[in-house]
Amino acid sequence: MTDTETVNTGRVARVPWWMWIVIILCMLPGLAFPWVAPLISDNNPVVRGLAWFYPAYVLCSGLLAWQCYGRRTVMSWIILVLLLVSHLCFYYLAALSLYR
């Protein structure tokens, strides 16, 4: 039996160790909150709100990717790709706020 097979009893096998590493590596840029710190002092309330909400979004995305892996593996990868795209967007937003 592999890590992703479902047992006939309906129980899903555990998430493999390499997927744990992938999920954690995908979450690390978003949990490194200091690079978002300039956004917290931005005059735009939407940008400030997004900066405070972002670490919670990263944690929820990692949790959902972990929960989806055994049953809906493709959805788990989609969540991780969206998480990485959101990291790029926040890096861009932080860079824009620094160079205004």
ABEGO torsion letter per residue (X at the ends): XBAABBBAAGBBBBBBAAAAAAAAAAAAAAABAAAAAAAAABABAAAAAAAAAAAAAAAAAAAAAAAAAAABAAAAAAAAAAAAAAAAAAAAAAAAAAAX
